[in-house]
Amino acid sequence: RKFMRLIVTRPIAQAEPAVAELRALGVDAHALPLIGIEALAQASPGEVGAQSVAVPAVPAVPAALQRSWATLPERRLVMFVSANAVARFFAGGGGAVWPPHTLAGSTGPGTTAALLAAGVPPACVREPGPEAGRLDSEALWQRLRSLDWRGSKVLIVRGEGGRDWLAETLRAAGAQVEHVAAYRRTLPRLSPSEAALLAAAEADPAGHAWHFSSSEAAHNLPKLAPAGGWRASFAFATHPRIGEAARAIGFVHLQVLAPGLTALRQAWSALLQSAAQGRPAEGAPIQSRPL
C-alpha cells in the first residue's frame, strides 16, 4: 500500500496534542474523537457521597465541584481518572491552593501533566511506576497499597459513571470514599472533516489503523458508523480491556501496547513494514497478541 493513516480516538482536547506529537515522529496521525466531553450544568443527585442534596444550577461549574474544594484539606487522597477530570475540577477551585498534605492520584502521564500544570506540587502526585506495564487503577493501587488507609477520606473525581474497582479496594482497606462527577461523556458530534475521515476509514478499512485508549471509544464507533466493517483494519489498544472492546465491535487484528508514544511509534513502524509487504491490504495480522 502507498499509505496508511493512524486514527487517534481520544477526546479532542487530548487527541490534538497526541496527533501533533505523532506527526512530529513521522506518523500520519489524524484525530477522530469517539468520546465527547461536556460540562455538567448542575449537580446531579448523589454526586458527592450518599447525603448530597439538590443545589441550584451553576453555569459551567457544578456546585458539587465547588463544595469539594472546601473538603480538600481533610482528604488523604483525591484521585483523578483523566486529564479532563483535572481540568473540570480545577475550574471550580476559584484559584485555591492545593493542600500540601493531600495526595493527588493519577493513572497516567497525561493526567499527571494536567495536575502539575494546575499547580499540584510534584511531591503530592502519585501515579503508576515506570515498571507498570499498563496504566489503570490497579497499577495506581500498587503505589498506594503500602499506606494505612483506615479512617482516611478519599475523593474520586471522574465523569458520570465509571469503574468502582479502586473505590471498593480503598473501602476494603478502611478508607471512606466518595465520588464527584466533573463532566459528562457523550457520543461526539463530528465536524465535517471528522465525518469525512470516518467515511474514508469505512471505504478503505485496510488503509486505516485505529488507536483506542478507552473502551467507551470503541463502543461508540458502531454508533457513529453502523455499517462499518473493521475486519481488514488494525487496532492498537492501551489496555487488555480496551482490546476486548475493540474485538467485540469487529476488529480481528490488534495489538495491546505498553503505555506511551514510544511503544506506539515502534508498533506503527512494524505495521508499515508489514504494509509494504502487502499483508494489511488483505487484513492479515501483524504482531497480534491474545488478550
C-alpha positions, 0 to 999 in steps of 0.5 A, a space after each residue: 500500500 502507498 499509505 496508511 493513516 493512524 486514527 487517534 480516538 481520544 477526546 479532542 482536547 487530548 487527541 490534538 496534542 497526541 496527533 501533533 506529537 505523532 506527526 512530529 515522529 513521522 506518523 500520519 496521525 489524524 484525530 477522530 474523537 469517539 468520546 465527547 466531553 461536556 460540562 455538567 450544568 448542575 449537580 446531579 443527585 448523589 454526586 458527592 457521597 450518599 447525603 448530597 442534596 439538590 443545589 441550584 444550577 451553576 453555569 459551567 461549574 457544578 456546585 458539587 465541584 465547588 463544595 469539594 474544594 472546601 473538603 480538600 484539606 481533610 482528604 488523604 487522597 483525591 484521585 483523578 481518572 483523566 486529564 479532563 477530570 483535572 481540568 473540570 475540577 480545577 475550574 471550580 477551585 476559584 484559584 485555591 491552593 492545593 493542600 500540601 498534605 493531600 495526595 493527588 492520584 493519577 493513572 497516567 502521564 497525561 493526567 499527571 501533566 494536567 495536575 502539575 500544570 494546575 499547580 499540584 506540587 510534584 511531591 503530592 502526585 502519585 501515579 503508576 511506576 515506570 515498571 507498570 506495564 499498563 496504566 489503570 487503577 490497579 497499577 495506581 493501587 500498587 503505589 498506594 497499597 503500602 499506606 494505612 488507609 483506615 479512617 482516611 477520606 478519599 475523593 474520586 473525581 471522574 465523569 458520570 459513571 465509571 469503574 468502582 474497582 479502586 473505590 471498593 479496594 480503598 473501602 476494603 482497606 478502611 478508607 471512606 470514599 466518595 465520588 464527584 462527577 466533573 463532566 459528562 461523556 457523550 457520543 461526539 458530534 463530528 465536524 465535517 472533516 471528522 465525518 469525512 475521515 470516518 467515511 474514508 476509514 469505512 471505504 478503505 478499512 485496510 488503509 486505516 489503523 485505529 488507536 483506542 485508549 478507552 473502551 467507551 471509544 470503541 463502543 461508540 464507533 458502531 454508533 457513529 458508523 453502523 455499517 462499518 466493517 473493521 475486519 481488514 483494519 488494525 487496532 492498537 489498544 492501551 489496555 487488555 480491556 480496551 482490546 476486548 472492546 475493540 474485538 467485540 465491535 469487529 476488529 480481528 487484528 490488534 495489538 495491546 501496547 505498553 503505555 506511551 508514544 514510544 511503544 506506539 511509534 515502534 508498533 506503527 513502524 512494524 505495521 508499515 513494514 508489514 504494509 509494504 509487504 502487502 499483508 494489511 491490504 488483505 487484513 492479515 495480522 501483524 504482531 497480534 497478541 491474545 488478550 
